[in-house]
């Protein structure tokens, strides 16, 4: 990186291997940039700090596997990007699980109702329908679209997607519950 603030790994060791000292120098020089990258990807200061720490731990644990095929900074930044991707994927999975749990709880509540005419009106509004579809998990969205829009039977979806029939039916049920809930929410409920 700029200014040679840490040793160039190809100069530090003729084999291209980096040492723990090279890694320590890199982190000392580039900590702010690593944090900035993590913050831009994760949009949360605490999570960005944790991601930098996880990046350092992964780099330290695998420094003996660094072969010098890429420059040390490129190698560490690749680790950092992978850490952030993992966290984003985990966050999406957690958010979907929370949404599923919230929707399940609503549907178990004997007092929960939606206005069917509102759901129908909003389902006819392409923009609102797409927004609700976008909030489904990818697997739920795929099964719902194939079944309800493409008119595929559940057995064909199961065969083509190589999923058990029960899983397809479960995705379809959950997707329909979520769509009714999302389309039946008031504008205030959607903001939260």
N, C-alpha and C positions, 0 to 999 in steps of 0.2 A: 504494500500500500504506500501511500505518499510519505515521502520524507525518510524512508528507511528506519522507522522507529523500532523495528524489531528485525532480527536477522533474517535474511533471505535463506530459506531452507536449503536451496541448492548450493549455496556458498557455505552454510554452516556444516554440511555433511556432504561429501562428494557423491554418496549413494542417493541423495535426494531425501533421505529420511530426516524427520524433524525430531528434535529433542523436547523434553519437558520444559527446558529453559526457553526454547524458541516459542513454544506455546504460551508460556507465562508472559513473555515479551509481547506477543501478539495481543493477548487479552488486555494487558496494561495499556497498550497503544490504541486499541480499537473498541474498548468497552462501550464508549458513548455511541459509536456507530452501530454496534450490535444491538444495543438497547433501542436506538432509533428505529432500526429495521423491525425489531420485535414489536415495538409500540405501533408502528404503522400497520403491521399485519393484524395485530390482536386488539388494538384500540383500548387497552386497559393497562395502566401503569404497573399494577401489581403483577398481573399475568406476564407482562413484558419482562419484568425483573426475574420472575421465575423461569421464563423461557431462556434468558441469558444464562442463568445458573445451570439449567439443564443442558444447554449447549456446551458449556464449559465441562460439565461432568462427562458428557458423551465424548467430547474431544479428548479429555484426559484418559478415559477408559480405552479409547481406541487409537491413541497416538502411536502405539507399536505397529499398527496396521497401515499407518500413513506411508505411502511408497513414493511420494514426490511426483506422481503423475500430473498432479495439479499443484499450483502454488499453495502454500499453507493457508493464506487468507481465503482463497477460493474454497478450499476444503472445509474450513471452519464455517464460512458463510453458508455453504451447502448444508452442513449439519444444522445450522441455525434455521434455515428455511424449512428443513424437514421437521424440526421441533415445532415450529409455528404451524405448519400444515397439520401435524398430528393434533395439536391443541384445538385448531379450528374444527377439525373433523370430530374430535371428542365433544366439543361444545355443541355442534349441530346434532350429534347423536343424543346428548343430554337434553337439549331443547326439545327434540322430537319426543323423547321419552316423557318429559314433563307435559308436553301438549297432549300426548296420548292419555296420560294419567288424569289430566284435568278434564278431558273430554269424557273419559270413562266415568269419572266421579259425577259430572253433570248428568249423564244419562242414567246413572243409578239413583239420582235424586228424584223422588216421586213428585216433587213440586216443579221440576225443571220443564219448561215448555218453550217452544218457539212458535212464532206466528207463521203458519204454512204459506199464507199468501205473500208474506215478506220474502220467504225463502224462494218461492217460485218467481216472484218479480226480480229478485237479485240474480237468480240463476239465468234468467233471460238477458241480463246485462252482461255482455261479453267481458267487459273490463273487470267487473266484480267476480265473475266466475273464474277468470284466469288468476286473479289475485288469491282466491280461495284455493284453487288447484295448486298454486305455487307454495302454499303453506303445508301441503301434504308431504309425507316422506316420499322419496323417489319410488320406492316399491309400491306404496299405496296409490300414488298417482298413476303409475304404469298400469296396474291392475284395473283401476277404475276406468281409465280411458279405454283400455282394450275391451272391457266388458260393456260399459254403458255407452261409449261413443262408437266403437268399432263393432259392437254387437257380437263379440266373441263369447262363446260359452266358457264357463270356468274351467272345464276339463281341457279345452284347447289351450287356454292361458297356462295352465299347469304343465301341460306337455311342452309347449314352446319355450317357456321360461325355466323348465326343469325344476319345478317347485312341487311340493306335495299339494294335492287338491285342498286339503284343510288349511294350508297356509294361504293359498289364493283366496279362499272364502273369508278367512280372517282379515286379510288385507282389504278386501272389498267391503266388508262390514265396517271396519274401522274408518275407511276412507269415506264411506257414505255418512257415518255418524259425524265425522269431522266436517264434511261439506255442509251438512244441515246446520251444525253448530256455527260454523264460520259465516254462512250466508244469513243465518237468523240473528246474528249479534247486532246490537245497536251500534251506531257510529262511535259512541263513547266506549263501549266494551272493546271494540277493535283496536283502539289506541293503547290499551293496557296490555 
